[in-house]
């Protein structure tokens, strides 16, 4: 397999940092102010989002290498994949027999929002940089 390009490496590194910081912050809030709402599978939520992010960026990377004009379709396809996987996870949790269903749903929604904001900012930065590079090439 070819080595990851710079975009993929930056995405994986930054997303790891974002999820680690978010996990620590949410954990501290739960343990300090809402200790009854902490549940043992809390650590799985950021791991799920990191794995979904890896899948998304690998799809985006493969399309970027082969078909540049389908980047938007790849991005939207990865978002649809995330929605379906999240729906399946949340339905599975709701069907399970746990006393922390609402806690799981709320924290999962918070991580979903964090992931959405992170990816929006990251890909906005990527598009802005690509346009700057293209304008420099045209001027030269």
C-alpha positions in Angstrom: 0.0 0.0 0.0 1.3 3.5 -0.8 2.3 5.8 1.9 -0.3 8.2 3.2 -0.2 11.7 1.6 0.3 14.8 3.7 -3.4 15.5 4.0 -4.1 12.0 5.4 -1.3 12.2 7.9 -2.4 15.6 9.1 -6.0 14.5 9.4 -5.1 11.4 11.4 -2.8 13.3 13.7 -5.1 16.2 14.3 -8.2 14.0 14.7 -6.3 11.9 17.3 -5.4 15.1 19.2 -9.0 16.5 19.0 -10.6 13.2 20.2 -8.0 12.7 23.0 -8.6 16.3 24.3 -12.4 16.0 24.0 -12.3 12.6 25.8 -10.3 13.9 28.7 -12.5 17.1 29.0 -15.7 15.2 28.9 -14.4 12.5 31.3 -13.4 15.2 33.8 -16.8 16.9 33.5 -18.5 13.6 34.0 -16.4 12.6 37.0 -16.5 16.0 38.7 -20.0 17.2 38.1 -22.0 14.2 36.9 -20.5 11.1 38.4 -23.8 9.1 38.3 -23.9 9.6 34.5 -20.5 8.0 33.8 -20.7 4.5 32.2 -18.1 1.9 31.6 -18.2 2.0 27.8 -17.5 5.7 27.6 -14.1 5.1 26.1 -15.6 3.3 23.1 -17.3 6.4 21.8 -14.1 8.4 20.8 -12.6 5.1 19.4 -15.7 4.7 17.2 -15.4 8.2 15.9 -11.7 7.8 15.3 -12.2 4.6 13.3 -15.0 6.3 11.3 -12.7 9.2 10.6 -10.0 6.8 9.4 -12.5 5.2 7.0 -13.7 8.6 5.8 -10.2 9.9 5.1 -9.1 6.7 3.4 -12.1 6.9 1.1 -11.3 10.6 0.4 -7.6 9.8 -0.1 -8.4 7.0 -2.6 -10.7 9.2 -4.6 -8.3 12.1 -4.5 -5.6 9.9 -6.0 -7.7 8.6 -8.8 -10.6 10.9 -9.6 -10.1 14.5 -8.5 -13.5 15.6 -9.8 -15.4 13.2 -7.5 -14.0 14.6 -4.2 -17.4 16.1 -3.2 -19.2 12.8 -3.8 -16.6 11.0 -1.8 -16.9 13.5 1.1 -20.7 13.3 1.1 -20.5 9.5 0.8 -18.3 9.3 3.9 -20.8 11.5 5.8 -23.7 9.2 4.8 -21.6 6.2 5.9 -21.1 7.9 9.3 -24.8 8.6 9.6 -25.7 5.0 8.9 -23.1 3.5 11.2 -24.1 5.9 13.9 -27.8 5.1 13.5 -27.0 1.3 13.7 -24.9 1.9 16.9 -27.6 4.0 18.5 -30.4 1.6 17.7 -28.3 -1.2 19.1 -27.7 0.7 22.3 -31.4 1.6 22.6 -32.4 -2.1 22.1 -29.9 -3.2 24.8 -30.6 -3.5 28.5 -28.6 -0.7 30.0 -29.4 1.9 32.6 -27.2 4.5 30.8 -29.0 4.7 27.4 -29.7 8.4 27.6 -26.2 9.1 28.9 -24.7 7.2 26.0 -26.9 9.0 23.5 -26.0 12.5 24.8 -22.3 11.9 24.9 -22.4 10.2 21.4 -24.3 13.3 20.1 -21.7 15.5 21.7 -18.8 13.6 20.0 -20.8 13.6 16.7 -20.9 17.4 16.9 -17.2 17.6 17.8 -16.4 15.4 14.8 -18.6 17.5 12.5 -17.0 20.7 13.5 -13.5 19.3 13.3 -14.0 17.9 9.8 -15.7 21.0 8.6 -12.9 23.2 9.7 -10.2 20.8 8.5 -11.7 20.4 5.0 -12.4 24.2 4.8 -8.7 24.7 5.5 -7.8 22.1 2.9 -9.9 23.7 0.2 -8.6 27.2 1.1 -5.0 25.9 0.8 -5.7 24.2 -2.5 -7.1 27.4 -4.0 -4.1 29.3 -2.8 -1.7 26.8 -4.4 -3.7 26.9 -7.7 -3.6 30.7 -7.7 0.1 30.7 -7.1 0.6 28.3 -10.0 -1.5 30.4 -12.3 0.5 33.6 -11.5 3.8 31.8 -12.0 
